[in-house]
């Protein structure tokens, strides 16, 4: 499609040092998988990246803002033990295949290296480390207020005709509320902050959650310390998560879970009495329709019974994330007291805003829906 042209010539005069305003056609917030995918489609549509050769004279421009110090999105923050074999949510970006010869390579290193190559190959000129404080309305544009993470006096407001929010959910871990959680005297950490089993080797440890992260953390921890796995639903391990470590843990009897505990005590967790015939009992397998926390399904192991109290020196909450959308709050895009309504990634209340790559129900990853969402956004902008 033809690239959109701006409605007026940009003011290229540089404001006082430390504070600048730059007009762009599209601002992309986030340079993870979804953000890079969106940037690629903007380039293909003819928009020039801010910072690229001749961008000041381009008919239309875009900018990608990322608060990470280096390429890689949230992948660079994953625990070192997560291998590429287990990182089945790492997808190929458009135009460059993801090729990692060693399936046992750390995803925290391999994926960021791939992202860095991608940014260079397509000259996306990601601006980092830049934190977006807020997005506000500025006439018929969006004022994207940003500041340099290491140089807070360096502030730039990008006035964009359209906005693509690809901030994902890593910055907003979900901590469930359970009775007694504040009384626990051991260590509590979210899966986001888990690094190595050695740091919890003086256990025992309770791992909460049934998704992919929980599966791999249980497999690692159970090799070094007594580990109790508890899940909301009978666990079903996705076939893609059956790495050698998971298979070894399963062979040792570690990949079985108990239903969610009733309350947390100072030194462990308390379970409700086990009733014969409960769904997911060890002799009955996983209950029909049960899924893990990320809904992938897969082969089940079922629930098992156990003592009413399990001691714990630490609790790992592998309970997922919520969309990081606080920067959009000044736009008042949500219905009062309700969710953010999206249609193909576009915010229903403001179609010039896309939310992609998060659990908010927008376009996910780098599939055709993201390409279509970006194409439709540019069409709505017009010339």
FIFI-545330 format. One record per residue (C-alpha): residue number from 1; y, x, z. Coordinates in Angstrom, 3 decimals. Example, Ala and Ser with C-alpha at 12.3 -4.5 7.8 and 13.67 -1.06 7.14 Angstrom:
BEGIN
<zami num="1" Y="-4.500" X="12.300" Z="7.800"/>
<zami num="2" Y="-1.060" X="13.670" Z="7.140"/>
This chain:
BEGIN
<zami num="1" Y="0.000" X="0.000" Z="0.000"/>
<zami num="2" Y="3.583" X="1.085" Z="-0.493"/>
<zami num="3" Y="5.177" X="2.758" Z="2.501"/>
<zami num="4" Y="7.825" X="0.664" Z="4.275"/>
<zami num="5" Y="11.407" X="1.865" Z="4.031"/>
<zami num="6" Y="13.831" X="1.806" Z="6.952"/>
<zami num="7" Y="16.551" X="-0.789" Z="7.011"/>
<zami num="8" Y="19.243" X="1.798" Z="7.624"/>
<zami num="9" Y="19.713" X="5.551" Z="7.446"/>
<zami num="10" Y="18.827" X="7.383" Z="10.645"/>
<zami num="11" Y="21.541" X="9.027" Z="12.688"/>
<zami num="12" Y="20.534" X="12.695" Z="12.564"/>
<zami num="13" Y="23.303" X="13.922" Z="14.855"/>
<zami num="14" Y="21.771" X="15.578" Z="17.911"/>
<zami num="15" Y="22.898" X="14.028" Z="21.235"/>
<zami num="16" Y="23.639" X="16.237" Z="24.254"/>
<zami num="17" Y="20.872" X="18.668" Z="25.206"/>
<zami num="18" Y="18.169" X="17.095" Z="27.329"/>
<zami num="19" Y="18.735" X="13.530" Z="26.116"/>
<zami num="20" Y="18.124" X="12.401" Z="22.571"/>
<zami num="21" Y="17.593" X="9.243" Z="20.583"/>
<zami num="22" Y="15.419" X="9.309" Z="17.478"/>
<zami num="23" Y="14.815" X="6.396" Z="15.127"/>
<zami num="24" Y="11.285" X="5.990" Z="13.769"/>
<zami num="25" Y="9.438" X="3.218" Z="12.036"/>
<zami num="26" Y="6.283" X="3.316" Z="14.169"/>
<zami num="27" Y="5.664" X="4.903" Z="17.572"/>
<zami num="28" Y="2.063" X="5.562" Z="18.586"/>
<zami num="29" Y="1.479" X="6.013" Z="22.313"/>
<zami num="30" Y="-1.701" X="7.938" Z="23.019"/>
<zami num="31" Y="-3.586" X="10.580" Z="21.027"/>
<zami num="32" Y="-7.138" X="9.763" Z="21.927"/>
<zami num="33" Y="-9.643" X="8.482" Z="19.427"/>
<zami num="34" Y="-7.783" X="5.257" Z="18.637"/>
<zami num="35" Y="-4.346" X="6.884" Z="18.515"/>
<zami num="36" Y="-5.454" X="9.568" Z="16.061"/>
<zami num="37" Y="-7.185" X="6.957" Z="13.947"/>
<zami num="38" Y="-3.987" X="4.881" Z="13.792"/>
<zami num="39" Y="-1.918" X="7.968" Z="12.959"/>
<zami num="40" Y="-4.282" X="8.807" Z="10.115"/>
<zami num="41" Y="-3.842" X="5.351" Z="8.596"/>
<zami num="42" Y="-0.060" X="5.628" Z="8.935"/>
<zami num="43" Y="-0.152" X="8.937" Z="7.053"/>
<zami num="44" Y="-2.293" X="7.395" Z="4.326"/>
<zami num="45" Y="0.257" X="4.587" Z="4.001"/>
<zami num="46" Y="2.954" X="7.153" Z="3.234"/>
<zami num="47" Y="4.729" X="7.536" Z="6.561"/>
<zami num="48" Y="5.752" X="11.058" Z="7.585"/>
<zami num="49" Y="5.034" X="12.410" Z="11.052"/>
<zami num="50" Y="8.033" X="13.450" Z="13.109"/>
<zami num="51" Y="8.046" X="17.246" Z="13.006"/>
<zami num="52" Y="6.351" X="17.552" Z="9.631"/>
<zami num="53" Y="8.036" X="19.328" Z="6.747"/>
<zami num="54" Y="10.888" X="17.211" Z="5.393"/>
<zami num="55" Y="10.398" X="14.322" Z="7.784"/>
<zami num="56" Y="14.178" X="13.904" Z="8.196"/>
<zami num="57" Y="14.428" X="12.814" Z="4.570"/>
<zami num="58" Y="11.292" X="10.666" Z="4.497"/>
<zami num="59" Y="11.541" X="6.994" Z="3.648"/>
<zami num="60" Y="9.552" X="6.035" Z="6.745"/>
<zami num="61" Y="8.301" X="7.952" Z="9.772"/>
<zami num="62" Y="6.024" X="7.736" Z="12.774"/>
<zami num="63" Y="5.573" X="9.680" Z="15.986"/>
<zami num="64" Y="2.533" X="10.167" Z="18.214"/>
<zami num="65" Y="3.230" X="10.679" Z="21.921"/>
<zami num="66" Y="0.567" X="11.980" Z="24.290"/>
<zami num="67" Y="0.787" X="12.873" Z="27.971"/>
<zami num="68" Y="-2.173" X="15.265" Z="27.927"/>
<zami num="69" Y="-1.432" X="19.003" Z="27.848"/>
<zami num="70" Y="-3.850" X="19.557" Z="24.951"/>
<zami num="71" Y="-5.760" X="17.582" Z="22.311"/>
<zami num="72" Y="-8.819" X="15.637" Z="23.392"/>
<zami num="73" Y="-7.607" X="12.463" Z="25.057"/>
<zami num="74" Y="-9.691" X="11.484" Z="28.077"/>
<zami num="75" Y="-12.650" X="13.461" Z="26.774"/>
<zami num="76" Y="-11.176" X="16.717" Z="28.088"/>
<zami num="77" Y="-11.270" X="15.199" Z="31.581"/>
<zami num="78" Y="-14.938" X="14.201" Z="31.538"/>
<zami num="79" Y="-17.345" X="16.026" Z="33.815"/>
<zami num="80" Y="-18.815" X="19.217" Z="32.301"/>
<zami num="81" Y="-22.397" X="17.968" Z="32.534"/>
<zami num="82" Y="-21.820" X="15.140" Z="30.048"/>
<zami num="83" Y="-23.420" X="16.412" Z="26.845"/>
<zami num="84" Y="-22.799" X="15.372" Z="23.267"/>
<zami num="85" Y="-26.262" X="13.826" Z="23.251"/>
<zami num="86" Y="-25.072" X="11.406" Z="25.926"/>
<zami num="87" Y="-21.541" X="10.926" Z="24.571"/>
<zami num="88" Y="-22.473" X="8.141" Z="22.189"/>
<zami num="89" Y="-18.989" X="6.654" Z="22.453"/>
<zami num="90" Y="-17.513" X="9.627" Z="20.616"/>
<zami num="91" Y="-17.071" X="8.465" Z="17.046"/>
<zami num="92" Y="-16.187" X="10.233" Z="13.824"/>
<zami num="93" Y="-12.495" X="10.016" Z="12.957"/>
<zami num="94" Y="-11.610" X="8.885" Z="9.420"/>
<zami num="95" Y="-11.585" X="11.667" Z="6.866"/>
<zami num="96" Y="-13.378" X="14.329" Z="8.930"/>
<zami num="97" Y="-16.976" X="14.073" Z="10.173"/>
<zami num="98" Y="-17.831" X="14.932" Z="13.766"/>
<zami num="99" Y="-20.370" X="17.725" Z="13.511"/>
<zami num="100" Y="-21.707" X="19.365" Z="16.667"/>
<zami num="101" Y="-24.857" X="21.429" Z="16.012"/>
<zami num="102" Y="-25.789" X="21.669" Z="19.696"/>
<zami num="103" Y="-26.537" X="18.249" Z="21.179"/>
<zami num="104" Y="-26.463" X="19.815" Z="24.648"/>
<zami num="105" Y="-22.882" X="21.059" Z="24.224"/>
<zami num="106" Y="-20.416" X="19.728" Z="26.787"/>
<zami num="107" Y="-18.524" X="16.716" Z="25.446"/>
<zami num="108" Y="-15.506" X="17.823" Z="27.496"/>
<zami num="109" Y="-15.238" X="20.867" Z="25.221"/>
<zami num="110" Y="-16.705" X="19.750" Z="21.900"/>
<zami num="111" Y="-14.733" X="16.528" Z="21.433"/>
<zami num="112" Y="-11.317" X="18.058" Z="22.270"/>
<zami num="113" Y="-12.032" X="20.887" Z="19.823"/>
<zami num="114" Y="-12.795" X="18.289" Z="17.154"/>
<zami num="115" Y="-9.609" X="16.359" Z="17.945"/>
<zami num="116" Y="-7.549" X="19.560" Z="17.742"/>
<zami num="117" Y="-8.999" X="20.364" Z="14.317"/>
<zami num="118" Y="-8.261" X="16.826" Z="13.203"/>
<zami num="119" Y="-4.627" X="16.927" Z="14.314"/>
<zami num="120" Y="-4.122" X="20.178" Z="12.420"/>
<zami num="121" Y="-5.987" X="19.100" Z="9.294"/>
<zami num="122" Y="-3.892" X="15.965" Z="8.870"/>
<zami num="123" Y="-0.627" X="17.412" Z="10.228"/>
<zami num="124" Y="-0.158" X="14.636" Z="12.769"/>
<zami num="125" Y="2.297" X="16.690" Z="14.875"/>
<zami num="126" Y="1.429" X="15.032" Z="18.171"/>
<zami num="127" Y="4.256" X="15.388" Z="20.700"/>
<zami num="128" Y="2.843" X="16.594" Z="24.032"/>
<zami num="129" Y="2.831" X="16.663" Z="26.942"/>
<zami num="130" Y="5.100" X="13.622" Z="26.828"/>
<zami num="131" Y="4.970" X="10.759" Z="29.313"/>
<zami num="132" Y="6.124" X="7.318" Z="28.191"/>
<zami num="133" Y="7.853" X="5.718" Z="31.135"/>
<zami num="134" Y="8.581" X="2.326" Z="29.618"/>
<zami num="135" Y="9.118" X="0.418" Z="26.405"/>
<zami num="136" Y="12.110" X="-1.920" Z="26.256"/>
<zami num="137" Y="13.752" X="-4.054" Z="23.622"/>
<zami num="138" Y="16.758" X="-2.531" Z="21.900"/>
<zami num="139" Y="18.117" X="-5.039" Z="19.436"/>
<zami num="140" Y="15.495" X="-5.451" Z="16.728"/>
<zami num="141" Y="13.725" X="-2.247" Z="17.798"/>
<zami num="142" Y="11.656" X="-1.002" Z="20.713"/>
<zami num="143" Y="13.136" X="1.743" Z="22.877"/>
<zami num="144" Y="10.259" X="4.027" Z="23.849"/>
<zami num="145" Y="11.559" X="5.992" Z="26.827"/>
<zami num="146" Y="9.779" X="9.330" Z="27.128"/>
<zami num="147" Y="10.142" X="12.563" Z="29.044"/>
<zami num="148" Y="8.469" X="15.942" Z="28.799"/>
<zami num="149" Y="5.851" X="16.289" Z="31.534"/>
<zami num="150" Y="6.729" X="19.906" Z="32.386"/>
<zami num="151" Y="10.454" X="19.640" Z="31.610"/>
<zami num="152" Y="11.548" X="16.315" Z="33.130"/>
<zami num="153" Y="15.152" X="16.806" Z="32.027"/>
<zami num="154" Y="13.969" X="16.725" Z="28.413"/>
<zami num="155" Y="14.148" X="13.010" Z="27.658"/>
<zami num="156" Y="13.842" X="11.342" Z="24.274"/>
<zami num="157" Y="14.144" X="7.663" Z="23.444"/>
<zami num="158" Y="12.348" X="6.770" Z="20.242"/>
<zami num="159" Y="13.770" X="3.600" Z="18.692"/>
<zami num="160" Y="10.819" X="2.152" Z="16.799"/>
<zami num="161" Y="10.510" X="-0.830" Z="14.512"/>
<zami num="162" Y="6.882" X="-1.226" Z="15.586"/>
<zami num="163" Y="4.660" X="0.046" Z="18.364"/>
<zami num="164" Y="0.988" X="1.005" Z="18.602"/>
<zami num="165" Y="-0.261" X="1.340" Z="22.166"/>
<zami num="166" Y="-3.450" X="3.407" Z="22.237"/>
<zami num="167" Y="-3.367" X="4.459" Z="25.873"/>
<zami num="168" Y="-6.927" X="3.413" Z="26.634"/>
<zami num="169" Y="-7.962" X="2.907" Z="30.239"/>
<zami num="170" Y="-8.712" X="6.339" Z="31.732"/>
<zami num="171" Y="-5.501" X="6.278" Z="33.727"/>
<zami num="172" Y="-6.461" X="3.065" Z="35.515"/>
<zami num="173" Y="-9.851" X="3.365" Z="37.244"/>
<zami num="174" Y="-11.173" X="0.154" Z="38.747"/>
<zami num="175" Y="-11.969" X="0.179" Z="42.469"/>
<zami num="176" Y="-13.769" X="-3.001" Z="43.594"/>
<zami num="177" Y="-12.881" X="-4.497" Z="46.946"/>
<zami num="178" Y="-15.846" X="-4.680" Z="49.322"/>
<zami num="179" Y="-15.976" X="-5.526" Z="53.032"/>
<zami num="180" Y="-15.797" X="-2.419" Z="55.167"/>
<zami num="181" Y="-14.768" X="-0.020" Z="52.429"/>
<zami num="182" Y="-11.811" X="1.257" Z="54.442"/>
<zami num="183" Y="-14.059" X="1.949" Z="57.427"/>
<zami num="184" Y="-16.282" X="4.414" Z="55.560"/>
<zami num="185" Y="-15.730" X="7.913" Z="56.969"/>
<zami num="186" Y="-17.411" X="9.796" Z="54.128"/>
<zami num="187" Y="-15.986" X="10.683" Z="50.758"/>
<zami num="188" Y="-15.242" X="8.048" Z="48.126"/>
<zami num="189" Y="-14.506" X="9.012" Z="44.545"/>
<zami num="190" Y="-14.365" X="7.269" Z="41.208"/>
<zami num="191" Y="-16.610" X="8.438" Z="38.386"/>
<zami num="192" Y="-13.434" X="9.607" Z="36.660"/>
<zami num="193" Y="-13.066" X="12.313" Z="39.304"/>
<zami num="194" Y="-16.726" X="13.358" Z="39.445"/>
<zami num="195" Y="-17.246" X="16.941" Z="38.266"/>
<zami num="196" Y="-20.589" X="18.470" Z="39.287"/>
<zami num="197" Y="-23.549" X="17.456" Z="41.476"/>
<zami num="198" Y="-22.986" X="20.576" Z="43.586"/>
<zami num="199" Y="-19.843" X="19.094" Z="45.128"/>
<zami num="200" Y="-21.916" X="16.239" Z="46.593"/>
<zami num="201" Y="-25.119" X="18.161" Z="47.255"/>
<zami num="202" Y="-24.786" X="17.731" Z="51.024"/>
<zami num="203" Y="-25.311" X="13.955" Z="50.432"/>
<zami num="204" Y="-26.900" X="11.463" Z="50.625"/>
<zami num="205" Y="-24.918" X="9.638" Z="47.944"/>
<zami num="206" Y="-24.591" X="6.007" Z="46.878"/>
<zami num="207" Y="-23.675" X="5.461" Z="43.214"/>
<zami num="208" Y="-22.211" X="2.060" Z="42.335"/>
<zami num="209" Y="-22.285" X="0.757" Z="38.760"/>
<zami num="210" Y="-24.679" X="0.125" Z="35.892"/>
<zami num="211" Y="-22.921" X="1.640" Z="32.882"/>
<zami num="212" Y="-23.544" X="4.868" Z="31.001"/>
<zami num="213" Y="-21.521" X="7.004" Z="33.422"/>
<zami num="214" Y="-23.541" X="5.741" Z="36.380"/>
<zami num="215" Y="-26.819" X="6.462" Z="34.586"/>
<zami num="216" Y="-25.956" X="10.105" Z="33.954"/>
<zami num="217" Y="-24.374" X="10.674" Z="37.366"/>
<zami num="218" Y="-27.462" X="9.263" Z="39.105"/>
<zami num="219" Y="-29.674" X="11.526" Z="36.993"/>
<zami num="220" Y="-27.640" X="14.605" Z="37.952"/>
<zami num="221" Y="-27.232" X="13.807" Z="41.644"/>
<zami num="222" Y="-30.824" X="12.746" Z="42.255"/>
<zami num="223" Y="-31.937" X="16.261" Z="41.340"/>
<zami num="224" Y="-29.993" X="17.803" Z="44.240"/>
<zami num="225" Y="-29.601" X="15.137" Z="46.936"/>
<zami num="226" Y="-30.992" X="11.746" Z="48.028"/>
<zami num="227" Y="-29.285" X="9.178" Z="45.812"/>
<zami num="228" Y="-29.201" X="5.395" Z="46.077"/>
<zami num="229" Y="-28.189" X="3.546" Z="42.914"/>
<zami num="230" Y="-26.782" X="0.034" Z="43.263"/>
<zami num="231" Y="-25.820" X="-2.283" Z="40.417"/>
<zami num="232" Y="-24.270" X="-5.680" Z="39.885"/>
<zami num="233" Y="-27.052" X="-6.654" Z="37.460"/>
<zami num="234" Y="-30.593" X="-5.346" Z="37.024"/>
<zami num="235" Y="-30.137" X="-1.970" Z="35.310"/>
<zami num="236" Y="-30.859" X="-1.619" Z="31.615"/>
<zami num="237" Y="-30.637" X="1.925" Z="30.319"/>
<zami num="238" Y="-29.393" X="2.193" Z="26.755"/>
<zami num="239" Y="-31.867" X="4.181" Z="24.624"/>
<zami num="240" Y="-28.998" X="6.498" Z="23.650"/>
<zami num="241" Y="-28.616" X="7.442" Z="27.317"/>
<zami num="242" Y="-32.204" X="8.617" Z="27.662"/>
<zami num="243" Y="-31.379" X="12.313" Z="27.680"/>
<zami num="244" Y="-33.826" X="14.905" Z="29.050"/>
<zami num="245" Y="-32.041" X="14.768" Z="32.417"/>
<zami num="246" Y="-32.337" X="10.978" Z="32.578"/>
<zami num="247" Y="-35.998" X="11.083" Z="31.526"/>
<zami num="248" Y="-36.721" X="13.698" Z="34.192"/>
<zami num="249" Y="-34.999" X="11.578" Z="36.825"/>
<zami num="250" Y="-36.940" X="8.516" Z="35.677"/>
<zami num="251" Y="-40.212" X="10.432" Z="35.917"/>
<zami num="252" Y="-39.264" X="11.359" Z="39.480"/>
<zami num="253" Y="-38.649" X="7.692" Z="40.292"/>
<zami num="254" Y="-34.875" X="8.054" Z="40.644"/>
<zami num="255" Y="-33.748" X="5.702" Z="37.862"/>
<zami num="256" Y="-34.332" X="2.506" Z="39.809"/>
<zami num="257" Y="-31.582" X="0.548" Z="41.497"/>
<zami num="258" Y="-30.982" X="-1.904" Z="44.286"/>
<zami num="259" Y="-28.873" X="-5.044" Z="44.023"/>
<zami num="260" Y="-25.292" X="-4.791" Z="45.212"/>
<zami num="261" Y="-24.899" X="-4.100" Z="48.916"/>
<zami num="262" Y="-23.433" X="-6.695" Z="51.244"/>
<zami num="263" Y="-20.949" X="-4.512" Z="53.103"/>
<zami num="264" Y="-19.975" X="-0.921" Z="53.795"/>
<zami num="265" Y="-20.234" X="0.672" Z="57.213"/>
<zami num="266" Y="-18.720" X="3.835" Z="58.618"/>
<zami num="267" Y="-21.694" X="5.967" Z="57.572"/>
<zami num="268" Y="-23.419" X="4.019" Z="54.828"/>
<zami num="269" Y="-24.033" X="0.639" Z="53.219"/>
<zami num="270" Y="-25.784" X="-2.542" Z="54.364"/>
<zami num="271" Y="-27.922" X="-4.675" Z="52.083"/>
<zami num="272" Y="-28.702" X="-8.372" Z="52.324"/>
<zami num="273" Y="-32.323" X="-9.258" Z="53.158"/>
<zami num="274" Y="-34.620" X="-9.035" Z="50.138"/>
<zami num="275" Y="-36.020" X="-12.391" Z="49.087"/>
<zami num="276" Y="-39.398" X="-12.572" Z="47.316"/>
<zami num="277" Y="-38.928" X="-13.463" Z="43.673"/>
<zami num="278" Y="-35.390" X="-12.098" Z="43.447"/>
<zami num="279" Y="-34.431" X="-11.352" Z="39.847"/>
<zami num="280" Y="-35.136" X="-7.769" Z="38.891"/>
<zami num="281" Y="-37.774" X="-7.113" Z="41.552"/>
<zami num="282" Y="-39.833" X="-4.019" Z="40.911"/>
<zami num="283" Y="-42.903" X="-5.994" Z="39.876"/>
<zami num="284" Y="-40.978" X="-8.303" Z="37.593"/>
<zami num="285" Y="-38.774" X="-5.929" Z="35.650"/>
<zami num="286" Y="-35.194" X="-6.616" Z="34.666"/>
<zami num="287" Y="-34.049" X="-10.209" Z="34.718"/>
<zami num="288" Y="-33.601" X="-11.910" Z="31.385"/>
<zami num="289" Y="-30.044" X="-11.628" Z="30.206"/>
<zami num="290" Y="-29.105" X="-8.882" Z="32.647"/>
<zami num="291" Y="-26.883" X="-6.170" Z="31.220"/>
<zami num="292" Y="-25.315" X="-3.022" Z="32.515"/>
<zami num="293" Y="-21.610" X="-2.795" Z="33.287"/>
<zami num="294" Y="-20.655" X="-1.866" Z="29.736"/>
<zami num="295" Y="-22.815" X="-4.541" Z="28.175"/>
<zami num="296" Y="-24.904" X="-2.258" Z="25.984"/>
<zami num="297" Y="-28.260" X="-3.627" Z="27.052"/>
<zami num="298" Y="-31.366" X="-1.545" Z="26.475"/>
<zami num="299" Y="-34.644" X="-0.940" Z="28.241"/>
<zami num="300" Y="-34.636" X="-2.152" Z="31.827"/>
<zami num="301" Y="-36.003" X="-0.699" Z="35.033"/>
<zami num="302" Y="-35.320" X="-3.623" Z="37.365"/>
<zami num="303" Y="-34.270" X="-3.750" Z="40.974"/>
<zami num="304" Y="-36.301" X="-2.435" Z="43.901"/>
<zami num="305" Y="-36.387" X="-3.316" Z="47.582"/>
<zami num="306" Y="-35.460" X="-0.927" Z="50.355"/>
<zami num="307" Y="-34.276" X="-0.615" Z="53.945"/>
<zami num="308" Y="-31.369" X="-2.808" Z="55.078"/>
<zami num="309" Y="-29.188" X="0.245" Z="55.785"/>
<zami num="310" Y="-28.766" X="3.333" Z="53.610"/>
<zami num="311" Y="-26.873" X="6.292" Z="55.049"/>
<zami num="312" Y="-24.297" X="7.932" Z="52.801"/>
<zami num="313" Y="-22.032" X="10.936" Z="52.960"/>
<zami num="314" Y="-20.312" X="9.883" Z="49.751"/>
<zami num="315" Y="-19.922" X="6.854" Z="47.496"/>
<zami num="316" Y="-19.325" X="7.305" Z="43.769"/>
<zami num="317" Y="-17.714" X="4.251" Z="42.182"/>
<zami num="318" Y="-18.814" X="4.227" Z="38.534"/>
<zami num="319" Y="-17.188" X="0.847" Z="38.129"/>
<zami num="320" Y="-15.229" X="1.253" Z="34.942"/>
<zami num="321" Y="-11.564" X="0.993" Z="34.110"/>
<zami num="322" Y="-8.828" X="-1.447" Z="33.267"/>
<zami num="323" Y="-6.345" X="-1.141" Z="30.361"/>
<zami num="324" Y="-3.406" X="1.193" Z="31.004"/>
<zami num="325" Y="-0.582" X="-1.021" Z="29.812"/>
<zami num="326" Y="2.069" X="-0.588" Z="32.493"/>
<zami num="327" Y="4.520" X="0.939" Z="30.005"/>
<zami num="328" Y="4.634" X="-2.412" Z="28.174"/>
<zami num="329" Y="5.638" X="-4.404" Z="31.269"/>
<zami num="330" Y="9.389" X="-4.555" Z="30.410"/>
<zami num="331" Y="8.507" X="-6.391" Z="27.186"/>
<zami num="332" Y="7.010" X="-9.327" Z="29.138"/>
<zami num="333" Y="4.198" X="-9.791" Z="26.646"/>
<zami num="334" Y="1.770" X="-11.457" Z="29.027"/>
<zami num="335" Y="1.723" X="-15.134" Z="29.767"/>
<zami num="336" Y="2.928" X="-15.812" Z="33.341"/>
<zami num="337" Y="0.041" X="-14.896" Z="35.614"/>
<zami num="338" Y="-2.277" X="-14.614" Z="32.628"/>
<zami num="339" Y="-3.773" X="-12.043" Z="30.279"/>
<zami num="340" Y="-2.352" X="-10.273" Z="27.268"/>
<zami num="341" Y="-3.308" X="-12.360" Z="24.238"/>
<zami num="342" Y="-4.250" X="-10.394" Z="21.122"/>
<zami num="343" Y="-5.149" X="-11.331" Z="17.578"/>
<zami num="344" Y="-6.854" X="-8.497" Z="15.725"/>
<zami num="345" Y="-5.108" X="-5.992" Z="17.967"/>
<zami num="346" Y="-1.657" X="-7.541" Z="17.496"/>
<zami num="347" Y="0.044" X="-9.042" Z="20.532"/>
<zami num="348" Y="0.383" X="-12.762" Z="19.872"/>
<zami num="349" Y="3.766" X="-12.913" Z="21.617"/>
<zami num="350" Y="5.070" X="-9.923" Z="19.611"/>
<zami num="351" Y="3.069" X="-9.099" Z="16.435"/>
<zami num="352" Y="5.000" X="-5.839" Z="15.950"/>
<zami num="353" Y="3.047" X="-4.442" Z="18.908"/>
<zami num="354" Y="-0.585" X="-3.382" Z="18.498"/>
<zami num="355" Y="-2.916" X="-2.672" Z="21.407"/>
<zami num="356" Y="-5.930" X="-0.685" Z="20.231"/>
<zami num="357" Y="-8.712" X="1.373" Z="21.703"/>
<zami num="358" Y="-8.701" X="-0.199" Z="25.156"/>
<zami num="359" Y="-10.677" X="-2.839" Z="26.981"/>
<zami num="360" Y="-7.859" X="-5.299" Z="26.380"/>
<zami num="361" Y="-9.716" X="-6.912" Z="23.502"/>
<zami num="362" Y="-7.765" X="-5.151" Z="20.767"/>
<zami num="363" Y="-9.151" X="-3.250" Z="17.812"/>
<zami num="364" Y="-11.640" X="-0.690" Z="19.078"/>
<zami num="365" Y="-12.340" X="2.890" Z="18.068"/>
<zami num="366" Y="-11.944" X="3.867" Z="14.436"/>
<zami num="367" Y="-13.692" X="1.062" Z="12.632"/>
<zami num="368" Y="-12.450" X="-1.133" Z="9.830"/>
<zami num="369" Y="-10.679" X="-3.416" Z="12.294"/>
<zami num="370" Y="-8.302" X="-0.625" Z="13.342"/>
<zami num="371" Y="-7.520" X="0.199" Z="9.723"/>
<zami num="372" Y="-6.892" X="-3.469" Z="9.011"/>
<zami num="373" Y="-4.716" X="-3.864" Z="12.104"/>
<zami num="374" Y="-2.477" X="-0.956" Z="11.050"/>
<zami num="375" Y="-2.276" X="-2.225" Z="7.480"/>
<zami num="376" Y="-1.285" X="-5.702" Z="8.670"/>
<zami num="377" Y="1.326" X="-4.218" Z="11.002"/>
<zami num="378" Y="3.012" X="-2.354" Z="8.158"/>
<zami num="379" Y="2.916" X="-5.468" Z="6.014"/>
<zami num="380" Y="4.697" X="-7.411" Z="8.755"/>
<zami num="381" Y="7.432" X="-4.779" Z="8.911"/>
<zami num="382" Y="8.124" X="-5.097" Z="5.208"/>
<zami num="383" Y="10.676" X="-2.908" Z="3.405"/>
